[in-house]
Amino acid sequence: MALFIVLDGGDGAGTTTHSHLLKGFLENEGYKVHLTCEPSQSKIGLLLREFLKNKEIPATTDALLFAADRDLHYQNEILNKLKEDYIVISDRYLESSIVYQSVQSDKISVDWIKEINKFVGLPDITIILDVDPKIALARKDDKALEKFEDNQFLDKVRNLYLTRAQTENYYVISSDDIIEFVQEKIQKIIIDRLKNMS
């Protein structure tokens, strides 16, 4: 039963933790699940991981690299797994680019991000994990911080995620809560959708 799920949200929101927990839960329920993430494991994705720590790389370059990585990721990995009837869970996807790159620079519009990503498929379900930036930064090791991670920036990121969620009808779950409670809410959304599909 093919289903494309994305968990997205600000840094420190727990998208990686909850993607792994959701995969384990769905596999226990008997579903075929493929877990992936962005940046991807491709050479473009690995280059991006380096650039995310380099303040000299322009936001426009970041956005173009993310779009290239996502195009490869979708066409060569996600789409193939969906054709094989997997549930695909992606830890971050297009919304990360829309939010982070447009907040990073006044030159970058949401429409431009959408345009350079127009060849990738959209998820069936997007869940935004909402987190207070103070909690998010407290969860992260200083050495792991990327170039745009500070309170003021993350406040703008959070506000845009919430605005986008309202506009696009995404699910929003507060991840300030205990991990088990947050995961239960995520699981309920997915199981309800799967029941409706069968």
N, C-alpha and C positions, 0 to 999 in steps of 0.2 A: 504494500500500500504506500505509494509515493506521497511524500509530504515534505515541503521545504520550510524549515523552522529557523528563525534567526533570534538569538538573544543579543541585545545591544544595550548600550548605556554608557554613562561616563566612566572614566577610569576608577578602579576600586569598587565598582558596582557588583562584581562577582560573576561576570558573564562566563568566565572560564570554569570556575567552580560549578556553577549551575548547569552549564552545558555537559560537563562530565557526569554529574549526578543524574541529569535527565536521560542521558544515553544509557546509563546503567539501569535505570527504572524501566525504560521502554524495552530494553533487551530482556529483562526479567518478565515482562508482559508478553514476550514472544515475537517482538517486531525485529526486523532487520534494520539496523541503525548505522549510519555513517556520520562520524563527527569530524568537523573540519574547522578552520579558523582563518581570520584575516589579521595581519598580512598572512598570505599562504606560505607553504614550504617551498614554493618555486624560487628560482634564482632572483626574480624580481622582488618577491616577498622578503627574501633574505637581505637584499640590498635596502629595502624599505626599513627593515628593523634597525639597520645601521644609521640610516638617515634620520630616524625619529629621535635620535639622541644628539643630532648635530644642528645647532641653532643657525648655522650659516646657509642651510638648504632652504630655499624659498617655499612658501606654502603652496604656490602654484605647481612647483616641481613635485612636492608631496602628493598633491591631488592627481596629477597626471600619472605618477607611478602607481598610486592606489588603483586608478582606473585600469591601467594595463594589467596589474596583478589580478584584479577582480575578473577581468575579461577572460584571462587564461584559466583562472580558478573555476569560473562558472562553466565555460565551454568544455574544459578537459576533465573536470572532476565532478562538480555538483550535478551537471546535466546527465552525465553517464550513470551516476548512482541513482538518480531519480528514474531514469529509463529502466533500471534494474529493480524498480519497486522498493528502494530503500527509503526510510525516513532520514532525511539529511538535516543535521543540526549544524548551523554555522555560528561560531563564537565571533560575533561582529560581522557586518556586511555593509551594504550601501549607506545606511543611515549614519554610520561612523564617519564616512567621508563627507556626507552632506553637512553634518553638524560640526565636526572638528575643523575641516578646511575652510568652511564659510565663516566660522568664528575667528579663525586665525588671521584672516586678511579681508580688508574691505574690497579688494579687487575681485574676490571670489564670490559669485552668487550661487544660490541653491540651484537655479536653472542651469548654470554652466556645469555644475557637478552632475546634474541629471543628464545633460547632453553628452558629456564624455563617457558616461556609463550606460548609454542607451541600448547597448547590445547585450546586456546581461539580464537574466530572468529575475523577476521579483519573487520574494518569499510568499508562501501561503499564510504564514503566521509570523508576525514580528512582535516580540515582547521586549519592552523597554524596562530595564531594571533601574529604578530611580534611587539615587543615593545622595545624601547631604555631602557636599564637597569636603567638609571638615572630617567627616567619618572616612571618606574615600582616601584622603591624603594620609590619615592616621594608619590606614591598612597597608600603605605602600612603603617599601624600603627606599630611603633616599637615593641609593645607587640605581634603583630600578626606574626612577622618575624620568619621564620623557620631557622633551624641551618645552612643552606647553602646559606642564602640570603645576599650577598654583591655584590658590583659592579663587581669585577674581576671574581667571580664565574658566575654571571649572563651574563657576556660578553661571556664566554665559552659556556654557555647554549644556548644563542641566536645563536651563530655561528653554533653549532651543529644542532639546529632546522632547520636553513636555509639550511645547507648542506643536511640534511635528506630530507627536502621538495623537494629539487632539484632532489635527487636520486630517491625518491619514487613518484614523480609527485603529491605532495600535493599542495593544494591551499595555498597561503600566502597572508594575508591581514594585512597591517599596522594598529595597534590599537592605534597609537599615535594621530590619528585624532579624531574628534568629534564622540561621541557614535552613533548618528543617521546615520552618513555617513558610519561608519564601519558596522553597522547592515544592512544597505541597500545592501552593497556588499555581505554580508553573505547570505541574503535572495535571492539575484539574483542567486547565485550559486545553492542553494537548489531548487528553483522554476524551473530553467532550467533543472535540473536533473529529477525532478518530471514530467515535461512536456514530456521529452524524454521517460519516463517509461510508460506513459499512452497511 
